[in-house]
Amino acid sequence: MTTITYTYYPGCSAEGVGRAFTESLYAVFEHLGTGLRELEDWNCCGATAWPSVDQSQAYALSARNLALAEERAPGADPADVVASCTGCYRALLKAQEALGASTPTSDRLRNALAAIGLDFQGRARVRHPVDILLNEIGLDRIREAVVRPLQGVRVASYYGCQLVRPFATFDDPRNPTSMDRLVAAVGAEPVDWPLKARCCGGSCYCGGPVIGAMPEATMQLSYALLREASKRGADVVVTICPLCEFNLEGFQGRMARRFGHPLDMPTGFLTQLMGIAMGIDETRLGLHRLLRWRLPEAAESGPATAGGRPRREPAAVGASTHPEGGGDA
């Protein structure tokens, strides 16, 4: 099998709230015979509050990353740039669109790149790992890699509000299905739920709903997602956004106390779920970094549980399953 290596843009969350995602992404891609090579000398994509302050400067940050990716991939072929954080993915896509248009913004960006000795040729293509897994690696190869099919595990795939909006490059912006297809490929059962592309409230705060500018709005949005997933019979929620995962998993205790209903919904990353089905070591998948991860007994997993942890009943209101009580500040 020929190994294809993609340029990987990790973004600022890769070693923070997104560390488990990064670890599991590398592990799954390697297991499937696909490589990721981190973009040398990358910088912040400008996806935080910067666009509301100076859009051109925010675009320029992402434009530099795209120009670097092209410089690192000489030739005339497309230079795919894989971005795992959905905020980074959207920011890079916006810069790609801006650079490709004949507008004053495009002229300013190209002039800014020229001032630091870079040029954008239009070869860089921003891709998301879900896009690569589904449309490049393919479902057949993923099914072949499964050694521990997750039959009986009901999974609510949470896309978040940025993966397919505003640029729906590989999925439907209103009813995305790509994650569900990947979930089914590893033997689990996708849960049909209407909130899979609703906002979790991540844009309402910086650093968590406890300390952000709009904590009430954030908690209400996240609580609605978790309650709906629970009502639909989900055993676990998986996402592909570090901020969404942090928000949905880390503050369930506070949400439970605020709204008076127990919450203990295991939440993790799609690539972690896929890695479990492929038999990849839990540490390589970063499962130890999650606060409340567990899966029910899978029908075909044998004597061990899927993921190595027995299913537990929901904790009392406000209680944390983390041994140190983390995530319920």
GUMARFI-62542 format. One record per residue (C-alpha): chain; y, z, x; residue number from 0. Coordinates in nm, 4 decimals, m for minus. Each point is the difference from the previous one (the first is absolute). Example, Ala and Ser with C-alpha at 12.3 -4.5 7.8 and 13.67 -1.06 7.14 Angstrom:
2
<site c="A" Y="m0.4500" Z="0.7800" X="1.2300" k="0"/>
<site c="A" Y="0.3440" Z="m0.0660" X="0.1370" k="1"/>
END
This chain:
329
<site c="A" Y="0.0000" Z="0.0000" X="0.0000" k="0"/>
<site c="A" Y="0.3371" Z="m0.1019" X="0.1420" k="1"/>
<site c="A" Y="0.2469" Z="0.2860" X="0.0120" k="2"/>
<site c="A" Y="0.3424" Z="m0.0799" X="m0.1410" k="3"/>
<site c="A" Y="0.2776" Z="0.2255" X="0.1240" k="4"/>
<site c="A" Y="0.3146" Z="0.0550" X="m0.2030" k="5"/>
<site c="A" Y="0.3345" Z="0.1313" X="0.1183" k="6"/>
<site c="A" Y="0.0394" Z="0.3447" X="m0.1532" k="7"/>
<site c="A" Y="0.3336" Z="0.1545" X="m0.0905" k="8"/>
<site c="A" Y="m0.0714" Z="0.3745" X="m0.0465" k="9"/>
<site c="A" Y="0.3427" Z="0.1194" X="m0.1134" k="10"/>
<site c="A" Y="0.1440" Z="0.3474" X="0.0361" k="11"/>
<site c="A" Y="m0.2548" Z="0.1696" X="m0.2278" k="12"/>
<site c="A" Y="m0.3028" Z="m0.1094" X="0.2036" k="13"/>
<site c="A" Y="m0.0181" Z="0.3211" X="0.2019" k="14"/>
<site c="A" Y="0.1345" Z="0.2231" X="m0.2776" k="15"/>
<site c="A" Y="m0.0883" Z="m0.0042" X="m0.3698" k="16"/>
<site c="A" Y="m0.1777" Z="m0.3323" X="0.0500" k="17"/>
<site c="A" Y="m0.2170" Z="0.1034" X="0.2929" k="18"/>
<site c="A" Y="m0.3219" Z="0.0116" X="m0.2025" k="19"/>
<site c="A" Y="0.0769" Z="m0.3451" X="m0.1376" k="20"/>
<site c="A" Y="0.0536" Z="m0.1388" X="0.3494" k="21"/>
<site c="A" Y="m0.3217" Z="0.1545" X="0.1303" k="22"/>
<site c="A" Y="m0.2111" Z="m0.1235" X="m0.2899" k="23"/>
<site c="A" Y="0.1626" Z="m0.3436" X="0.0114" k="24"/>
<site c="A" Y="m0.0902" Z="m0.0486" X="0.3662" k="25"/>
<site c="A" Y="m0.3526" Z="0.1302" X="m0.0623" k="26"/>
<site c="A" Y="m0.0696" Z="m0.2252" X="m0.3001" k="27"/>
<site c="A" Y="0.1488" Z="m0.3116" X="0.1571" k="28"/>
<site c="A" Y="m0.2019" Z="0.0555" X="0.3181" k="29"/>
<site c="A" Y="m0.3158" Z="0.0565" X="m0.2039" k="30"/>
<site c="A" Y="0.0609" Z="m0.3319" X="m0.1747" k="31"/>
<site c="A" Y="0.0481" Z="m0.1852" X="0.3283" k="32"/>
<site c="A" Y="0.3771" Z="m0.0307" X="m0.0267" k="33"/>
<site c="A" Y="0.2459" Z="0.1336" X="0.2560" k="34"/>
<site c="A" Y="0.3477" Z="0.1483" X="m0.0239" k="35"/>
<site c="A" Y="0.2384" Z="m0.0143" X="0.2949" k="36"/>
<site c="A" Y="0.3100" Z="0.2174" X="m0.0298" k="37"/>
<site c="A" Y="0.3259" Z="m0.1890" X="0.0368" k="38"/>
<site c="A" Y="0.1481" Z="0.0944" X="0.3350" k="39"/>
<site c="A" Y="0.3512" Z="0.1524" X="m0.0059" k="40"/>
<site c="A" Y="0.0239" Z="0.0047" X="m0.3818" k="41"/>
<site c="A" Y="0.2861" Z="0.1841" X="m0.1665" k="42"/>
<site c="A" Y="0.0668" Z="0.1610" X="m0.3385" k="43"/>
<site c="A" Y="0.0048" Z="m0.2583" X="m0.2797" k="44"/>
<site c="A" Y="0.3054" Z="0.1524" X="m0.1684" k="45"/>
<site c="A" Y="m0.1799" Z="0.0601" X="m0.3287" k="46"/>
<site c="A" Y="0.1413" Z="0.3457" X="m0.0705" k="47"/>
<site c="A" Y="0.3548" Z="0.0465" X="m0.1320" k="48"/>
<site c="A" Y="0.1527" Z="m0.2499" X="0.2406" k="49"/>
<site c="A" Y="0.0004" Z="m0.3035" X="m0.2354" k="50"/>
<site c="A" Y="0.2282" Z="0.1861" X="m0.2407" k="51"/>
<site c="A" Y="0.2447" Z="0.0658" X="0.2846" k="52"/>
<site c="A" Y="m0.0060" Z="m0.3274" X="0.1945" k="53"/>
<site c="A" Y="m0.2458" Z="m0.2622" X="m0.1172" k="54"/>
<site c="A" Y="0.0630" Z="m0.2388" X="0.2898" k="55"/>
<site c="A" Y="m0.0743" Z="0.2670" X="0.2603" k="56"/>
<site c="A" Y="m0.3136" Z="0.1050" X="m0.1880" k="57"/>
<site c="A" Y="m0.1168" Z="m0.3617" X="m0.0043" k="58"/>
<site c="A" Y="0.0808" Z="m0.0329" X="0.3696" k="59"/>
<site c="A" Y="m0.2408" Z="0.2819" X="0.0866" k="60"/>
<site c="A" Y="m0.2873" Z="m0.1776" X="m0.1717" k="61"/>
<site c="A" Y="0.1108" Z="m0.3392" X="0.1329" k="62"/>
<site c="A" Y="m0.0377" Z="0.1271" X="0.3569" k="63"/>
<site c="A" Y="m0.3613" Z="0.0996" X="m0.0718" k="64"/>
<site c="A" Y="m0.0778" Z="m0.3435" X="m0.1418" k="65"/>
<site c="A" Y="0.1596" Z="m0.1766" X="0.2964" k="66"/>
<site c="A" Y="m0.1984" Z="0.2231" X="0.2391" k="67"/>
<site c="A" Y="m0.3221" Z="m0.0885" X="m0.1813" k="68"/>
<site c="A" Y="0.0721" Z="m0.3695" X="0.0485" k="69"/>
<site c="A" Y="0.0879" Z="0.0536" X="0.3661" k="70"/>
<site c="A" Y="m0.3298" Z="0.1861" X="0.0547" k="71"/>
<site c="A" Y="m0.1922" Z="m0.2878" X="m0.1627" k="72"/>
<site c="A" Y="0.1096" Z="m0.3148" X="0.1821" k="73"/>
<site c="A" Y="m0.0825" Z="m0.3393" X="m0.1406" k="74"/>
<site c="A" Y="0.0586" Z="m0.1712" X="m0.3320" k="75"/>
<site c="A" Y="m0.2494" Z="0.1887" X="m0.2168" k="76"/>
<site c="A" Y="0.1064" Z="0.2590" X="m0.2600" k="77"/>
<site c="A" Y="0.0436" Z="0.3507" X="0.1389" k="78"/>
<site c="A" Y="m0.1434" Z="0.2419" X="m0.2558" k="79"/>
<site c="A" Y="0.1509" Z="0.3480" X="0.0040" k="80"/>
<site c="A" Y="m0.2050" Z="0.2652" X="m0.1813" k="81"/>
<site c="A" Y="0.2034" Z="0.2916" X="m0.1390" k="82"/>
<site c="A" Y="m0.1897" Z="0.2868" X="m0.1597" k="83"/>
<site c="A" Y="0.2894" Z="0.2086" X="m0.1351" k="84"/>
<site c="A" Y="0.1193" Z="m0.1596" X="m0.3230" k="85"/>
<site c="A" Y="0.3603" Z="0.0897" X="0.0782" k="86"/>
<site c="A" Y="m0.0283" Z="m0.1804" X="0.3331" k="87"/>
<site c="A" Y="m0.1871" Z="m0.2860" X="m0.1623" k="88"/>
<site c="A" Y="0.2768" Z="m0.0520" X="m0.2531" k="89"/>
<site c="A" Y="0.2780" Z="0.0343" X="0.2589" k="90"/>
<site c="A" Y="m0.1610" Z="m0.2540" X="0.2331" k="91"/>
<site c="A" Y="m0.0607" Z="m0.2379" X="m0.2909" k="92"/>
<site c="A" Y="0.3638" Z="0.0268" X="m0.1035" k="93"/>
<site c="A" Y="0.1123" Z="m0.0819" X="0.3531" k="94"/>
<site c="A" Y="m0.2431" Z="m0.2919" X="0.0136" k="95"/>
<site c="A" Y="0.1442" Z="m0.1359" X="m0.3252" k="96"/>
<site c="A" Y="0.3581" Z="0.0531" X="0.1191" k="97"/>
<site c="A" Y="m0.0630" Z="m0.1764" X="0.3301" k="98"/>
<site c="A" Y="m0.1597" Z="m0.2942" X="m0.1765" k="99"/>
<site c="A" Y="0.2988" Z="m0.0636" X="m0.2233" k="100"/>
<site c="A" Y="0.3145" Z="m0.1952" X="0.0891" k="101"/>
<site c="A" Y="0.2502" Z="0.2717" X="m0.0750" k="102"/>
<site c="A" Y="0.2731" Z="0.1943" X="0.1825" k="103"/>
<site c="A" Y="m0.2484" Z="0.2897" X="0.0277" k="104"/>
<site c="A" Y="m0.2490" Z="m0.2246" X="0.1782" k="105"/>
<site c="A" Y="0.2706" Z="m0.1186" X="0.2392" k="106"/>
<site c="A" Y="0.0996" Z="0.3585" X="0.0814" k="107"/>
<site c="A" Y="m0.3604" Z="0.0984" X="0.0627" k="108"/>
<site c="A" Y="m0.0650" Z="m0.2943" X="0.2291" k="109"/>
<site c="A" Y="0.3188" Z="0.0715" X="0.1918" k="110"/>
<site c="A" Y="m0.1028" Z="0.3639" X="0.0382" k="111"/>
<site c="A" Y="m0.3399" Z="m0.1061" X="0.1351" k="112"/>
<site c="A" Y="0.1596" Z="m0.2468" X="0.2391" k="113"/>
<site c="A" Y="0.2228" Z="0.2777" X="0.1366" k="114"/>
<site c="A" Y="m0.3109" Z="0.1842" X="0.1219" k="115"/>
<site c="A" Y="m0.1800" Z="m0.3111" X="0.1220" k="116"/>
<site c="A" Y="m0.2303" Z="m0.0509" X="m0.2988" k="117"/>
<site c="A" Y="m0.0517" Z="m0.2830" X="m0.2460" k="118"/>
<site c="A" Y="m0.1726" Z="m0.0270" X="m0.3372" k="119"/>
<site c="A" Y="m0.1933" Z="m0.3247" X="m0.0344" k="120"/>
<site c="A" Y="m0.1485" Z="0.0638" X="m0.3426" k="121"/>
<site c="A" Y="m0.3581" Z="0.0480" X="0.1252" k="122"/>
<site c="A" Y="m0.0224" Z="0.3706" X="m0.0806" k="123"/>
<site c="A" Y="m0.1835" Z="0.0760" X="m0.3244" k="124"/>
<site c="A" Y="0.0000" Z="0.3534" X="m0.1338" k="125"/>
<site c="A" Y="m0.3427" Z="0.1021" X="m0.1331" k="126"/>
<site c="A" Y="m0.1370" Z="0.3168" X="m0.1564" k="127"/>
<site c="A" Y="m0.3438" Z="0.1421" X="0.0946" k="128"/>
<site c="A" Y="m0.1192" Z="m0.0412" X="m0.3609" k="129"/>
<site c="A" Y="0.0898" Z="m0.3692" X="0.0216" k="130"/>
<site c="A" Y="m0.1936" Z="m0.0356" X="0.3276" k="131"/>
<site c="A" Y="m0.3019" Z="0.1914" X="m0.1306" k="132"/>
<site c="A" Y="m0.0194" Z="m0.2007" X="m0.3206" k="133"/>
<site c="A" Y="0.1081" Z="m0.3486" X="0.1031" k="134"/>
<site c="A" Y="m0.0874" Z="m0.0260" X="0.3713" k="135"/>
<site c="A" Y="m0.2924" Z="0.2335" X="0.0644" k="136"/>
<site c="A" Y="m0.1296" Z="m0.0512" X="m0.3521" k="137"/>
<site c="A" Y="m0.2074" Z="0.1900" X="m0.2535" k="138"/>
<site c="A" Y="m0.3316" Z="m0.1399" X="0.1221" k="139"/>
<site c="A" Y="0.0404" Z="0.1414" X="0.3504" k="140"/>
<site c="A" Y="0.1165" Z="0.3328" X="m0.1433" k="141"/>
<site c="A" Y="m0.3064" Z="0.0220" X="m0.2273" k="142"/>
<site c="A" Y="m0.2258" Z="m0.0763" X="0.2950" k="143"/>
<site c="A" Y="0.1567" Z="0.2868" X="0.1972" k="144"/>
<site c="A" Y="m0.0739" Z="0.2597" X="m0.2700" k="145"/>
<site c="A" Y="m0.2859" Z="0.2350" X="0.0908" k="146"/>
<site c="A" Y="0.0833" Z="0.2755" X="m0.2473" k="147"/>
<site c="A" Y="0.1034" Z="m0.1574" X="m0.3304" k="148"/>
<site c="A" Y="0.2139" Z="0.2309" X="m0.2086" k="149"/>
<site c="A" Y="m0.1684" Z="m0.0465" X="m0.3369" k="150"/>
<site c="A" Y="0.1203" Z="0.2495" X="m0.2553" k="151"/>
<site c="A" Y="0.3348" Z="0.0600" X="0.1693" k="152"/>
<site c="A" Y="0.2907" Z="m0.0835" X="m0.2328" k="153"/>
<site c="A" Y="0.3067" Z="m0.1040" X="0.1965" k="154"/>
<site c="A" Y="0.3598" Z="m0.0369" X="m0.1202" k="155"/>
<site c="A" Y="0.1706" Z="m0.2436" X="0.2364" k="156"/>
<site c="A" Y="0.3687" Z="0.0812" X="0.0320" k="157"/>
<site c="A" Y="0.2015" Z="m0.2977" X="0.1244" k="158"/>
<site c="A" Y="0.3400" Z="0.1635" X="m0.0217" k="159"/>
<site c="A" Y="0.3187" Z="m0.1803" X="m0.0934" k="160"/>
<site c="A" Y="0.0659" Z="m0.1914" X="0.3245" k="161"/>
<site c="A" Y="m0.3214" Z="m0.1784" X="0.0970" k="162"/>
<site c="A" Y="0.0425" Z="m0.2915" X="m0.2406" k="163"/>
<site c="A" Y="0.3709" Z="0.0307" X="m0.0735" k="164"/>
<site c="A" Y="0.2416" Z="m0.1651" X="0.0526" k="165"/>
<site c="A" Y="m0.2180" Z="m0.2533" X="0.1848" k="166"/>
<site c="A" Y="m0.3431" Z="m0.0553" X="m0.1554" k="167"/>
<site c="A" Y="m0.1550" Z="m0.1847" X="0.2928" k="168"/>
<site c="A" Y="m0.3683" Z="0.0644" X="m0.0761" k="169"/>
<site c="A" Y="m0.0328" Z="0.1808" X="m0.3337" k="170"/>
<site c="A" Y="0.1468" Z="0.0172" X="m0.3481" k="171"/>
<site c="A" Y="0.3212" Z="0.2083" X="m0.0136" k="172"/>
<site c="A" Y="m0.0785" Z="0.1418" X="m0.3446" k="173"/>
<site c="A" Y="m0.3763" Z="0.0371" X="0.0073" k="174"/>
<site c="A" Y="m0.1246" Z="0.0052" X="0.3617" k="175"/>
<site c="A" Y="m0.3764" Z="m0.0022" X="0.0498" k="176"/>
<site c="A" Y="m0.0533" Z="m0.0414" X="0.3758" k="177"/>
<site c="A" Y="m0.0746" Z="0.3666" X="0.0721" k="178"/>
<site c="A" Y="m0.2341" Z="0.0200" X="m0.2998" k="179"/>
<site c="A" Y="m0.1980" Z="m0.2948" X="0.1343" k="180"/>
<site c="A" Y="m0.0351" Z="0.1704" X="0.3379" k="181"/>
<site c="A" Y="m0.1064" Z="0.3245" X="m0.1700" k="182"/>
<site c="A" Y="m0.2683" Z="m0.1888" X="m0.1929" k="183"/>
<site c="A" Y="m0.1175" Z="m0.1696" X="0.3206" k="184"/>
<site c="A" Y="m0.1021" Z="0.3386" X="0.1467" k="185"/>
<site c="A" Y="m0.1935" Z="0.0903" X="m0.3134" k="186"/>
<site c="A" Y="0.2495" Z="0.2287" X="m0.1743" k="187"/>
<site c="A" Y="0.1304" Z="m0.0440" X="m0.3539" k="188"/>
<site c="A" Y="0.3689" Z="m0.0969" X="m0.0364" k="189"/>
<site c="A" Y="0.1797" Z="0.1937" X="m0.2720" k="190"/>
<site c="A" Y="0.2205" Z="m0.2032" X="m0.2295" k="191"/>
<site c="A" Y="0.3280" Z="0.1865" X="m0.0343" k="192"/>
<site c="A" Y="0.3462" Z="m0.1269" X="m0.0953" k="193"/>
<site c="A" Y="0.2019" Z="0.1982" X="0.2548" k="194"/>
<site c="A" Y="m0.1477" Z="m0.1508" X="0.3157" k="195"/>
<site c="A" Y="0.3264" Z="m0.1698" X="0.1034" k="196"/>
<site c="A" Y="0.2444" Z="0.2614" X="m0.1299" k="197"/>
<site c="A" Y="0.2269" Z="0.1899" X="0.2385" k="198"/>
<site c="A" Y="m0.1194" Z="0.3391" X="0.1261" k="199"/>
<site c="A" Y="0.3568" Z="0.1180" X="0.0525" k="200"/>
<site c="A" Y="0.0012" Z="m0.0539" X="0.3734" k="201"/>
<site c="A" Y="0.3431" Z="m0.1613" X="m0.0147" k="202"/>
<site c="A" Y="0.1445" Z="0.3101" X="m0.1684" k="203"/>
<site c="A" Y="m0.0346" Z="0.2236" X="0.3032" k="204"/>
<site c="A" Y="m0.0139" Z="0.0164" X="0.3759" k="205"/>
<site c="A" Y="m0.2778" Z="0.2200" X="0.1334" k="206"/>
<site c="A" Y="m0.1553" Z="0.1249" X="m0.3231" k="207"/>
<site c="A" Y="0.0799" Z="0.0861" X="m0.3604" k="208"/>
<site c="A" Y="0.0677" Z="0.3607" X="0.0975" k="209"/>
<site c="A" Y="0.2998" Z="m0.0749" X="0.2220" k="210"/>
<site c="A" Y="0.1172" Z="m0.3406" X="m0.1232" k="211"/>
<site c="A" Y="0.3005" Z="m0.1043" X="m0.2025" k="212"/>
<site c="A" Y="m0.1915" Z="m0.0489" X="m0.3271" k="213"/>
<site c="A" Y="m0.3060" Z="0.2274" X="0.0124" k="214"/>
<site c="A" Y="m0.0421" Z="0.0187" X="m0.3778" k="215"/>
<site c="A" Y="m0.0151" Z="m0.3787" X="m0.0390" k="216"/>
<site c="A" Y="m0.2428" Z="m0.0275" X="0.2888" k="217"/>
<site c="A" Y="m0.2361" Z="0.2627" X="m0.1360" k="218"/>
<site c="A" Y="0.0032" Z="m0.1515" X="m0.3481" k="219"/>
<site c="A" Y="m0.0843" Z="m0.3479" X="0.1296" k="220"/>
<site c="A" Y="m0.2798" Z="0.1201" X="0.2288" k="221"/>
<site c="A" Y="m0.1383" Z="0.2375" X="m0.2622" k="222"/>
<site c="A" Y="m0.0197" Z="m0.2816" X="m0.2557" k="223"/>
<site c="A" Y="m0.2018" Z="m0.2110" X="0.2431" k="224"/>
<site c="A" Y="m0.2480" Z="0.2754" X="0.0829" k="225"/>
<site c="A" Y="m0.0449" Z="0.1080" X="m0.3618" k="226"/>
<site c="A" Y="m0.0610" Z="m0.3569" X="m0.1148" k="227"/>
<site c="A" Y="m0.2543" Z="m0.0582" X="0.2777" k="228"/>
<site c="A" Y="m0.1762" Z="0.3207" X="m0.1056" k="229"/>
<site c="A" Y="0.0025" Z="m0.1017" X="m0.3684" k="230"/>
<site c="A" Y="m0.1559" Z="m0.3322" X="0.0938" k="231"/>
<site c="A" Y="m0.2886" Z="0.1821" X="0.1669" k="232"/>
<site c="A" Y="0.0892" Z="m0.0703" X="0.3617" k="233"/>
<site c="A" Y="m0.1823" Z="0.1983" X="0.2669" k="234"/>
<site c="A" Y="0.2521" Z="m0.0952" X="0.2644" k="235"/>
<site c="A" Y="0.3306" Z="m0.1824" X="0.0433" k="236"/>
<site c="A" Y="0.0325" Z="m0.2347" X="0.2975" k="237"/>
<site c="A" Y="0.3224" Z="m0.1576" X="0.1176" k="238"/>
<site c="A" Y="0.1343" Z="m0.2142" X="0.2843" k="239"/>
<site c="A" Y="0.3409" Z="0.1626" X="0.0440" k="240"/>
<site c="A" Y="0.0441" Z="0.3020" X="0.2305" k="241"/>
<site c="A" Y="0.2920" Z="0.1335" X="m0.2024" k="242"/>
<site c="A" Y="m0.1844" Z="m0.0387" X="m0.3307" k="243"/>
<site c="A" Y="m0.3088" Z="0.1746" X="0.1389" k="244"/>
<site c="A" Y="0.2111" Z="0.2850" X="0.1386" k="245"/>
<site c="A" Y="0.1815" Z="0.0387" X="m0.3295" k="246"/>
<site c="A" Y="m0.3033" Z="m0.0141" X="m0.2288" k="247"/>
<site c="A" Y="m0.2242" Z="0.2226" X="0.2104" k="248"/>
<site c="A" Y="0.2318" Z="0.2514" X="0.1579" k="249"/>
<site c="A" Y="0.1815" Z="0.1466" X="m0.2997" k="250"/>
<site c="A" Y="m0.2674" Z="0.0300" X="m0.2668" k="251"/>
<site c="A" Y="0.0234" Z="0.3785" X="0.0024" k="252"/>
<site c="A" Y="0.3723" Z="m0.0041" X="m0.0687" k="253"/>
<site c="A" Y="m0.0431" Z="m0.2629" X="m0.2718" k="254"/>
<site c="A" Y="m0.2732" Z="0.2075" X="m0.1643" k="255"/>
<site c="A" Y="0.2228" Z="0.3066" X="m0.0073" k="256"/>
<site c="A" Y="0.2955" Z="m0.1995" X="m0.1279" k="257"/>
<site c="A" Y="m0.1858" Z="m0.1771" X="m0.2830" k="258"/>
<site c="A" Y="m0.2585" Z="0.2656" X="m0.0797" k="259"/>
<site c="A" Y="m0.3103" Z="m0.2123" X="0.0508" k="260"/>
<site c="A" Y="m0.2579" Z="0.0246" X="0.2833" k="261"/>
<site c="A" Y="0.0090" Z="m0.2843" X="0.2495" k="262"/>
<site c="A" Y="m0.2638" Z="m0.0530" X="0.2657" k="263"/>
<site c="A" Y="m0.0306" Z="m0.3751" X="0.0389" k="264"/>
<site c="A" Y="m0.1392" Z="m0.1160" X="0.3366" k="265"/>
<site c="A" Y="0.2409" Z="m0.2546" X="0.1456" k="266"/>
<site c="A" Y="m0.0386" Z="m0.2109" X="0.3129" k="267"/>
<site c="A" Y="0.0263" Z="m0.3492" X="0.1417" k="268"/>
<site c="A" Y="m0.1936" Z="m0.3081" X="m0.1081" k="269"/>
<site c="A" Y="m0.1205" Z="m0.0613" X="0.3555" k="270"/>
<site c="A" Y="m0.1453" Z="0.3511" X="0.0160" k="271"/>
<site c="A" Y="m0.2053" Z="m0.0670" X="m0.3117" k="272"/>
<site c="A" Y="m0.1175" Z="m0.3327" X="0.1409" k="273"/>
<site c="A" Y="m0.0855" Z="0.1617" X="0.3322" k="274"/>
<site c="A" Y="m0.2180" Z="0.2611" X="m0.1713" k="275"/>
<site c="A" Y="m0.1999" Z="m0.2749" X="m0.1677" k="276"/>
<site c="A" Y="m0.0388" Z="m0.1727" X="0.3377" k="277"/>
<site c="A" Y="m0.1357" Z="0.3143" X="0.1618" k="278"/>
<site c="A" Y="0.2909" Z="0.0471" X="0.2389" k="279"/>
<site c="A" Y="0.0410" Z="0.3479" X="0.1468" k="280"/>
<site c="A" Y="0.2293" Z="0.2228" X="m0.2089" k="281"/>
<site c="A" Y="0.2136" Z="0.1011" X="0.2955" k="282"/>
<site c="A" Y="0.0731" Z="m0.3626" X="0.0851" k="283"/>
<site c="A" Y="0.1076" Z="m0.0457" X="m0.3615" k="284"/>
<site c="A" Y="0.2380" Z="0.2964" X="0.0161" k="285"/>
<site c="A" Y="m0.1627" Z="0.1790" X="m0.2945" k="286"/>
<site c="A" Y="0.0633" Z="0.3343" X="0.1667" k="287"/>
<site c="A" Y="0.3739" Z="m0.0609" X="m0.0377" k="288"/>
<site c="A" Y="m0.0150" Z="m0.0002" X="m0.3796" k="289"/>
<site c="A" Y="0.0562" Z="0.3132" X="m0.2053" k="290"/>
<site c="A" Y="m0.2460" Z="m0.0347" X="m0.2878" k="291"/>
<site c="A" Y="m0.2293" Z="m0.2951" X="0.0696" k="292"/>
<site c="A" Y="m0.3464" Z="m0.0036" X="m0.1547" k="293"/>
<site c="A" Y="m0.2144" Z="m0.2446" X="m0.1939" k="294"/>
<site c="A" Y="m0.2705" Z="0.0621" X="m0.2602" k="295"/>
<site c="A" Y="m0.3618" Z="m0.0673" X="0.0750" k="296"/>
<site c="A" Y="m0.0492" Z="m0.3767" X="0.0246" k="297"/>
<site c="A" Y="m0.3130" Z="m0.1258" X="m0.1742" k="298"/>
<site c="A" Y="m0.1153" Z="m0.2028" X="0.2998" k="299"/>
<site c="A" Y="0.1238" Z="0.2203" X="0.2846" k="300"/>
<site c="A" Y="m0.3180" Z="0.1984" X="0.0514" k="301"/>
<site c="A" Y="m0.0126" Z="0.3747" X="0.0643" k="302"/>
<site c="A" Y="0.3449" Z="0.0133" X="0.1590" k="303"/>
<site c="A" Y="0.3138" Z="m0.0252" X="m0.2088" k="304"/>
<site c="A" Y="0.2249" Z="m0.3007" X="0.0303" k="305"/>
<site c="A" Y="0.2460" Z="0.1156" X="0.2575" k="306"/>
<site c="A" Y="m0.2050" Z="0.3069" X="0.0923" k="307"/>
<site c="A" Y="0.1690" Z="0.2442" X="m0.2376" k="308"/>
<site c="A" Y="m0.1409" Z="0.1338" X="m0.3280" k="309"/>
<site c="A" Y="0.2049" Z="m0.0402" X="m0.3130" k="310"/>
<site c="A" Y="0.1781" Z="0.3123" X="m0.1183" k="311"/>
<site c="A" Y="0.1419" Z="0.1005" X="m0.3332" k="312"/>
<site c="A" Y="0.3803" Z="m0.0163" X="m0.0378" k="313"/>
<site c="A" Y="0.1805" Z="0.2886" X="0.1610" k="314"/>
<site c="A" Y="0.2102" Z="0.2417" X="m0.1984" k="315"/>
<site c="A" Y="0.3587" Z="m0.0893" X="m0.0716" k="316"/>
<site c="A" Y="0.1975" Z="m0.0112" X="0.3231" k="317"/>
<site c="A" Y="m0.3004" Z="0.0602" X="0.2233" k="318"/>
<site c="A" Y="m0.0550" Z="m0.2142" X="0.3073" k="319"/>
<site c="A" Y="m0.3365" Z="m0.1186" X="0.1289" k="320"/>
<site c="A" Y="0.1367" Z="m0.0048" X="0.3525" k="321"/>
<site c="A" Y="m0.1317" Z="0.3005" X="0.1933" k="322"/>
<site c="A" Y="0.3527" Z="0.1027" X="0.0959" k="323"/>
<site c="A" Y="0.1564" Z="m0.0778" X="m0.3354" k="324"/>
<site c="A" Y="0.1878" Z="m0.2986" X="0.1444" k="325"/>
<site c="A" Y="0.1704" Z="m0.2617" X="m0.2108" k="326"/>
<site c="A" Y="0.1018" Z="0.2277" X="m0.2868" k="327"/>
<site c="A" Y="0.3240" Z="0.1247" X="0.1444" k="328"/>
END
